[in-house]
């Protein structure tokens, strides 16, 4: 019984992280004017996917650097106390989950670039936008947690 309690508490978070990109992608696919994303403009799907791939890969690098900084601070008292209370593994899981979502966004952006001018391009573009929304929400949460850790060091 005790092993299922953390899973029950975490289940709504995981359901939210699964449903939010799908709902955003569905809404974007059905209600976005894809004629606005015409070729040869700064707002084409190709240009937005290039920009998204660049930004998400850069933020992925920053998150991995933040994890490396925390690993380097292992001998500090705050990190030792965080390990005792269980906050350190929780932050690492959040940072790694956010990193994996940014990796998914980067892969989807490359997929949009590969599928440009095909029938699957709007679907891949919509999924990329949905996961981009989730990644920025997780980035805000991870950044706030990292700020609290660094501020208290």
C-alpha positions as CSV (number, residue, x, y, z in Angstrom):
1,X,0.0,0.0,0.0
2,X,2.8,2.5,0.8
3,X,4.4,2.1,-2.6
4,X,1.3,3.2,-4.6
5,X,0.8,6.4,-2.6
6,X,3.6,8.4,-4.4
7,X,2.4,7.1,-7.7
8,X,-1.2,8.2,-7.0
9,X,0.1,11.7,-6.1
10,X,2.2,11.9,-9.2
11,X,-0.4,10.5,-11.6
12,X,-2.2,13.8,-12.2
13,X,1.1,15.5,-13.1
14,X,2.0,12.8,-15.6
15,X,-1.5,12.9,-17.1
16,X,-1.2,16.7,-17.4
17,X,2.2,16.3,-19.1
18,X,0.7,13.8,-21.6
19,X,-2.6,15.6,-22.3
20,X,-1.4,19.2,-22.5
21,X,0.8,18.8,-25.6
22,X,-1.9,16.7,-27.3
23,X,-4.7,19.2,-26.5
24,X,-2.5,22.1,-27.6
25,X,-1.5,20.3,-30.8
26,X,-5.2,19.5,-31.5
27,X,-6.3,23.1,-31.0
28,X,-3.4,24.5,-33.1
29,X,-4.0,22.0,-35.9
30,X,-7.7,22.7,-36.1
31,X,-7.8,26.4,-35.4
32,X,-4.5,27.9,-36.7
33,X,-4.6,29.5,-40.1
34,X,-1.9,27.5,-41.8
35,X,-2.2,29.9,-44.8
36,X,-0.5,32.4,-42.4
37,X,2.5,30.1,-42.4
38,X,3.1,30.5,-46.1
39,X,6.4,29.8,-47.9
40,X,9.1,32.4,-48.3
41,X,8.2,34.5,-45.3
42,X,9.6,34.8,-41.8
43,X,6.6,33.0,-40.4
44,X,6.9,29.9,-42.5
45,X,6.8,26.6,-40.8
46,X,10.4,26.0,-41.9
47,X,11.7,29.2,-40.3
48,X,9.7,28.7,-37.1
49,X,11.0,25.1,-36.9
50,X,14.6,26.3,-37.4
51,X,14.2,28.9,-34.6
52,X,12.5,26.4,-32.3
53,X,15.2,23.8,-32.8
54,X,17.9,26.4,-32.0
55,X,16.2,27.7,-28.9
56,X,15.2,24.3,-27.5
57,X,18.7,22.8,-28.1
58,X,20.2,25.8,-26.3
59,X,17.9,25.6,-23.4
60,X,18.6,21.8,-23.2
61,X,22.3,22.7,-22.9
62,X,21.6,25.2,-20.1
63,X,19.6,22.6,-18.2
64,X,22.3,20.0,-18.5
65,X,24.8,22.7,-17.3
66,X,22.5,23.4,-14.3
67,X,22.5,19.7,-13.4
68,X,26.3,19.7,-13.7
69,X,26.6,22.7,-11.4
70,X,24.5,21.0,-8.8
71,X,26.6,17.9,-9.0
72,X,29.7,20.0,-8.4
73,X,28.1,21.4,-5.3
74,X,27.7,18.0,-3.6
75,X,30.0,18.9,-0.7
76,X,28.0,21.9,0.3
77,X,25.8,21.7,3.4
78,X,22.6,22.8,1.5
79,X,23.0,20.0,-1.0
80,X,23.7,17.5,1.8
81,X,20.5,18.6,3.6
82,X,18.6,18.4,0.3
83,X,19.8,14.8,-0.1
84,X,18.6,14.0,3.4
85,X,15.2,15.5,3.0
86,X,14.7,14.1,-0.5
87,X,14.5,17.4,-2.4
88,X,17.7,16.8,-4.3
89,X,16.5,13.7,-6.2
90,X,13.2,15.4,-6.8
91,X,14.9,18.4,-8.4
92,X,17.1,16.2,-10.5
93,X,14.1,14.2,-11.7
94,X,12.3,17.5,-12.6
95,X,15.4,18.9,-14.4
96,X,16.0,15.6,-16.3
97,X,12.3,15.4,-17.3
98,X,12.4,19.0,-18.5
99,X,15.6,18.2,-20.4
100,X,13.9,15.2,-22.0
101,X,10.9,17.4,-23.1
102,X,13.3,19.9,-24.7
103,X,15.0,17.0,-26.5
104,X,11.6,15.9,-27.8
105,X,10.9,19.5,-29.0
106,X,14.3,19.5,-30.8
107,X,13.5,16.2,-32.4
108,X,10.1,17.3,-33.5
109,X,11.5,20.6,-34.9
110,X,14.0,18.5,-37.0
111,X,11.1,16.3,-38.0
112,X,9.2,19.4,-39.2
113,X,12.3,20.4,-41.2
114,X,12.4,17.0,-42.8
115,X,8.7,16.8,-43.5
116,X,8.5,20.3,-44.9
117,X,6.0,20.5,-47.8
118,X,4.4,17.1,-47.1
119,X,1.0,16.1,-45.9
120,X,2.4,15.3,-42.4
121,X,4.0,18.7,-41.9
122,X,1.0,20.4,-40.2
123,X,0.7,17.5,-37.8
124,X,4.4,17.5,-36.9
125,X,4.3,21.3,-36.6
126,X,1.3,21.2,-34.3
127,X,2.9,18.5,-32.1
128,X,6.0,20.7,-31.9
129,X,4.0,23.7,-30.7
130,X,2.2,21.5,-28.1
131,X,5.4,20.2,-26.7
132,X,7.0,23.6,-26.8
133,X,4.2,24.9,-24.6
134,X,4.8,22.1,-22.1
135,X,8.6,22.6,-22.2
136,X,8.3,26.3,-21.3
137,X,5.9,25.6,-18.5
138,X,8.4,23.0,-17.1
139,X,11.3,25.4,-17.7
140,X,9.6,28.0,-15.5
141,X,9.1,25.5,-12.7
142,X,12.6,24.1,-13.0
143,X,14.1,27.6,-13.1
144,X,12.3,28.6,-10.0
145,X,13.5,25.5,-8.2
146,X,17.1,26.1,-9.3
147,X,16.8,29.7,-8.2
148,X,15.7,28.7,-4.7
149,X,18.7,26.3,-4.5
150,X,21.3,28.8,-5.8
151,X,19.9,31.6,-3.7
152,X,20.3,29.5,-0.5
153,X,23.9,28.4,-1.2
